[in-house]
Amino acid sequence: MINDSVAVIIGSKESQRKGDRTMCGRYALEATKSELWERYLLGEMKEDVEERAEIFPTNYTPLIMPGNELVHHKWGFVEPFAKRPLINARAETILEKPTFSQPFRTARCLVPATAFFEWEKVGDEKLKRKIAVADIPIFSMAGILKTYQDENGNPFTVFSIITTAANDQMRAIHDRMPVILEPEDEAFYLDQKADPKLVWKLLKPTEQRLLIE
């Protein structure tokens, strides 16, 4: 773990220790273009959307921006101090940590998903669990964006997913979970003029019932 973030260390012993593992290191977006259009009341969709049974760090994936615009960006901040992309940011410290504070204050996005994956240790085995939200077929994880420059000076934008403490259902699998926003809170989360301290109050464990396979 680097600072308040989670780097991608899938498969290593370090990554499998409870409390110091990659959280929400993969997720799914099994939704059509028309389903996303209807779910988020999108305007003109210039980009195609591919249904994805599994999305990995560094993949390009759909995001919802202010103004109900759909864009694609790559998953994972690329900080100079980090050996791997920073795919998560902790809700508890997001207002203070330099890597994430400004993106949270000024560049928030929604990360649409139909499920996320986590590995549960059962005896000597690690079982892959698929976790969906019972009453929200396409749910929104809280995301933040950051723009960097490549070696040629060209800008590129990436995103990270905010995590919080696990709710009661999730705690048996992992002590953290992605922030899953209530649909009625999504517009406020995207409002870049909103007080960040009030937006921060949305970063809590979901009370929605989870479906765990």
Summary of the structure (lengths in Angstrom):
residues: 213
radius of gyration: 16.3
end to end distance: 27.3
largest distance: 49.9
contacts: 660
relative contact order: 0.19
helix: 19%
strand: 39%
